[in-house]
Amino acid sequence: MPEGDRSAPLREQQRAYTRRRLMEAGQQLFASKGYPETRVDDIARQAGASRATFYLHFKSKADLVTALIDDLMPFAVQTYHDLDGMLEEAGPRLPGRLRDWLAQWLEVWANGADANHAMLQATMLEPDVELHYLRVSEALVDSLERYHQRIPAEQRDAARDRRLILEMMTQRIFALASQSMLPVAADRLLDILTEMWLEVLATGP
């Protein structure tokens, strides 16, 4: 094998490693300083890289945020597939299982509260991140594939719109709750959200 061919995989590994270091540095700094106060130079320095290296991997710090959001997608989509299965089974256990599902998401927000809050800041300050976040939310509600197929064709668009609005609203509420900015206890919040999700999902099939 020519020398150039042997070195190509190594270069790709190094590139992936550097990109991952930059993402981890960005997430740490966003969590500790907030999105607006974090500069590209800060991220590069934290990662032990140069500003030029940062721009080899990301167009901007907003671009890095979209990469962090995408990093969460496999887990997020899997949780929605789990919900899809719950909805197919339905039955009297559904309210409790749905509440547990929402509690899992609340825990995700709470465990990464500062970093998640910084990403939410980015959605409010960066139109590209806001658009990306919307597309991610759409991808999540579209992960309820079996549920969607059971809805009469003429009702699907309206039902999807309701689910999308509820999904975006729920994530915003969890962001506030993770920062202790809601005047509602976690248990009561989960009870309310469970009722809302059940109502919206019941308008489907």
Secondary structure, DSSP 4 states (H G I P E B T S, - for coil): --HHHHHHHHHHHHHHHHHHHHHHHHHHHHHHH-TTT--HHHHHHHTT--HHHHHHH-SSHHHHHHHHHHHTHHHHHHHHHHHHHHHHH-STTHHHHHHHHHHHHHHHHHHTHHHHHHHHHHHHH-HHHHHHHHHHHHHHHTT-HHHHHHS-GGGHHHHHHHHHHHHHHHHHHHHHHHTT--SS-HHHHHHHHHHHHHHHHHT--
